[in-house]
Amino acid sequence: MATTKLKNQLRYSAIKSLKALRLPSLRYYPSKEISLKEYLKKGRLSKIRDLGEDKFILTLPNGRVWSSNGTIITEDNTFIKEINRNSNDGSKNIIFYQKSIIKPVKIDGCAVVVAVPWGSVYYHWMVDVLPRLELVKEAGLFENIDHLVINEVQKDFQLVVLNKIGIPLSKTIQVKDIWNTHYQFDQLIVPSFVSEPNRSDLLTILSIEKHFPSLETNSRIEDLPKKIYLGRTKANNRKLLNESDILPFLMMHGFEEIFPENHTVSEQAEIFRNAQIIVGVHGSALTNIVFCKPDTTVFDIAAPEWINNCFQDICELKKLHYIRIIGDKFLRTKDIDKGADIHLSKAKVIFLQESILQLL
């Protein structure tokens, strides 16, 4: 069976051939893909505010936003690489694999766009969206905008962040799907990405910590668990199939099972700041290790189909001890990658147990 990447390459070649025919259905398809430096050299009617360290805010006249991925297309139908995200597998942006793109809805006024792929997911909201919001806020631009183009607001943590930044829901345009979203604004303000896809840098960490500082006066801090296990039984995928092989051991040694989604972000921050050992299946809940104190130990249980260094990056930045435990690869009934469930062999279970005992 051909891989997804190969299928995308074939699809891209076919659509590229169709573009030469100038079909009306491909009218809004990007005609070229260039770097920001090349675009600015052409003297386009845009302006850029350089924030240093490869951070910037770009303003595009009549800029367009396509899909819930927040894909940016300029007035002259150009795709600028630095302000758009490609797929994790190295394929091009998903816009290049579409048979057609709907006509943009023209909206008067000035808009800021911070929508990103999977932006409604806790990890991507905190690591990708929040730092970009912070760039715009620090530049003092929110006071003069009419709209904020953002991923669909589905969770309380999103409302909390918008409230802290000072953006009312009435100003948001929430992009909810890929094919039926396409807007054009008089002015489009595009903050740069703060870090690479599925990566973090120091500004990412500082942006999150700034909005969720330690509650030193919290009288309940002494009651918070020092050792926590992040359960994923409520998740739709990426579950630990033989959780029963490790959970009794963890409970016996003083661990408390935590479901972060049952807590506010501020409560999650306090739980993780107080923790000394964290065991979790690879998922958004581990984003909260940004709040941990140095020398905290983090066990990241992952499937071999989805090895991602996003939490290892945070551990390095925060001076935490990171240990990845990779489950067994076994026959799947369908093609699964990042959503694959996890099974730990007996040897891996013993390794986890012995590693924890050395910390107690």
N, C-alpha and C positions, 0 to 999 in steps of 0.2 A: 504494500500500500504506500502511495506517495505521501511524504510528510506534508504537514501544513505549510511549511515554508516553501516547498516545491510547488504546491498548488497555488500559493500566492504569487510566485514568480511567473507561472504560466498565465494566471489571470491578469497580472500586470502587463505582460507582453501582449495579450489579446486586446486589452483596453487601450494600450498605447497605439496599437495598429488602428483601432476604431477612431481614435482621436484625429488621425490624419484625414479621415473622411469628413471632419467637421460636423458631426452629427449634433442636432439641437440638444439631445439628452446629455451631452458632455460639455455644454456651454460653460458651466460653472466649475468645471474640473480644473485644478491648477495647471497652467500651461508650462510652468518651469519651477524647478526646485534649486534654490541657491542659498549661499550663506548670507548672514546678516551684513557682513563686511562688503560683499559684492553688491548687495541690494542698496546700501547706503552710498556706495561709490557711484551708482547710477543717478544720484541726485534726486531720488524720489521725494515726494512731498510728505516726508515723515520727520519726526524728531526723536532724539534719544537722550535720555538722562543717564549718564555714566555714574554708577554708584560704587565703582571700584571692585576689585577681586572678581571680575567677570559678571558682576551683577549690574543690571540696567533696567530702565523702564522705557519702553518704546511706544510712541504714539503714532497710529496709522490713520490717515483720513479715509473714510468710507471702508474701513476694515470689516471683514466678515468672520463669523464664527460658525463652524459646522460641527455638528454632532455633540454628544455628551462627552467626547474626549477633549473638547475645547480646541479643535483644530483651527488655526488661523490662516486666512487667505487674504492677501492684500487687494487693494482696489484694482491693480493691473493683473490680477489672477496669478500671483506669485506665492509659492510656498517657501517660507524662510525656515531653514533647518533649526536654528537655535531656539525658536519660540514654539516649536512643535515637538511632539514625542512620537517616536517610532515604536514598533512592537518589540517585546522582550527577546524574540527569537532572531532579531536582526532584519526582519522584513521591514518594508517601508510603512509609513503611516497608513492607517486603514482607508483613508480617503482615496488612495491610489488603486484600490481594488473594487471601487464601486462602478456599477454599470451606468449609473446616472446620479446626479445630485439635484435636489429640488431647488427651485428658484428661491433666493433669500428674501426673507421678510424685512422690509426697510423699517427701522425704528429710529425716530429722531433722537438727537442728543448724544451725550458722551457716555461710553461704557468702559468699565474695567473687566477684563476676562481673567479668571483664575481657575476655570474648570480644567480638570485633568482626567486622564483615563482612570477609572475606578475611584473617582474623587469622593464618592459617598461612603467608601469603606474607611474605617477608623484610621488605619495606618496611613493611607494616602491623603486623607483629610488633614491629619496632624503634620505629616512630613512634607507633603507637596503643596497643599492649599494654604494652610495657616502661615507659613513663612512668606509666601507671595503676597498674602493680604498685609502682612507686616511691612513688607517693602513699600507698598503703596501708602499705607498709613504713615510711615516714617517720612515719606516724601510729601505729605500733606495734600494728597490729591483727592481723598475721599469727599472732601467738602464740596467739590465742584463737579462731581459726577452725577449722572442721572440713573445709571443702571449698574448692577454688578452681575456679570454672567458667571454662574456658579453651578456646580453639580446639584442634582436634586437633593433638597434638604429632607432627609428621612428620619434622622435620629436627634436625640436631645443634645449629644455632644456637638453637633453642627450648630444648633441654636445657641449654645453656650459660647462658642467661638465667635459667631457673628455678633452677639451681644457685647462681648469683650472688645471687639474691634470697633463697634459702634455703627453697624450696618443694619438698618431695619429690613425685615422681610419684604416690605413693600417696594424696596429698591432692587430686589433680586429678580433676575431672569434665570430660572432653573432649567438647565438642559437635561432632558430625561432619557433621550434615546439617540441612536446613531442616524437613522435614515430620515427622520421627519424634523430635524433641527437645522436651521440655517438662517442666520440673522446678519443684517448689515447695519452699521451705525455711522453717524456723521463723523465721530471720532472714536477710535478704539485704543484704549490704553492697555498695554501688554507688559506686565512685570516678568522679568526673566525667571527661569527656574532657579531655585536656590541650590539644588544638588542634582546629581545624575539620577536616572530612573532606578528605583529600589536601592538608593544609597542615601546617606545622611552626611552633613558636614556640621561644623561648629555652629554656624548661623541657624541651621535647622533646630539644633538642641536649644540654643538660647531663645529662639522665638517661642518654643513650646514652654520652656521653664518660666519665661517672663509672664505669661498669662495664667500660669497655675503655680504660684509660689507656695513655699512651705507654710503651713498653718501652725506656727510655733506655739500658739496658745491653745491648740486643740487638746482638751483634757483626756481624750480617748486614745492618744498616741500610744500610751503604755499598753493598751489592750489589743493593739494591732498585731497580727501574726508576724513572726520573724521568718517563717518558712511557709511558702505558698506553692500550691499546684494550680495551674490554670486549666480548668476543664474545658473541653470542646464538645460535650455531649449535646449541647443545644445548637451546635453549628450544623450546617447542611452538608459539609464535606470536611476533608482533612481531619478525620477523627482517629484517635488511637484505638485500634480494634481490640487490642488485648490490654486495655486500661486496668482490668481487674488483676493483672499480674504485677502492677506497680502501686496502685492506689492504697491497698491495705498496708504495704510496707511504709509508704509515705505517712499515712495517718498514724501508724504506730510510733513514728519518730517525730511526731509533733507538727506535721504539715497540716495546713488548712486549705481545703479546696475553695478556690475563688472563681466566681463568674463575673468578670469586670463589667459586663453589660448590665449587671444589676446595680451598679454604682454610678454616681456622677463622676465626671472627669476629676474634679477636685478630690473626691473620695479615693478614686483609683490612684491619684498622685500620692496621697498620704500612705496608702497601703504599700505601694512600691518603694517609697522612700524609707519605710520602716523595715522592709524585707531584707534578709541577709542571704537567703537561698531561694531561687525561683526555678521551678520546673514547669515547662510549658510545651505544648504541641505548637509547632510553627504556625502562627496566625497573628491577627491584628492585636490581640490582647498583649502580646509581647512588646508592642510599641511603647507601653508604659515604663519600660526599663529606662527611658529617658529621664525618669524621676529618681532612679536609684542612686544611692550613695556609692562612692568608690569602694572597691573590694567586694561588692556583692557578687555572688556566683549565679550565673544564668545557664540553665540547661535547655537547649533548643532541640526538641525532638522533631525530626523532619523526614519526609518521604524521599527516597532516592530520585523520584521523578521531578522533585522541585527543591533544588538546593539554591538557596538565596542568601546572600551575605548582608542583607539589610540590617539584621539585628546584631550581627558581628561588628558592623561599622559603629553602631551606637555604643556597644560595649567598649570598643577601642577608644572612642571619644570620651566616654564617661569613666574610663579606667575600671571597668568591670571585668570579671573573669568569665569568659565565654567557653562553653563546652557544647559542641554539636553532637547529637546522637542520631545516626541515620538508620532508618528502618530497613526491612528486607524488601527486595524487589520481587514481586510475585505476579503471576499471570492475571491480567485484567480482562474484563469482558468488553471493555471499550477503551478508546484512546483518551487517557486522562493524564494531565501533567500536574499543574499547581493545585488541583483539587483532590489529588489522590489521597486515600486513607492510608494509615500507617500501621504496620505491625512490627513489633520488636521481637527479635529472636531471644531465646533464653540467655544466650551469651550477652546480648545488649542489655537485657534486664539486669543481669548480674553486674555488668559494668556500671550501670546507673546506681544500683544499690551500693556497690563498694565505693564509688566516687562520693556519694552522699555521706556514707559512714566516716570517710576520711575528713569530712568538714565538720562533723558534730563534735 
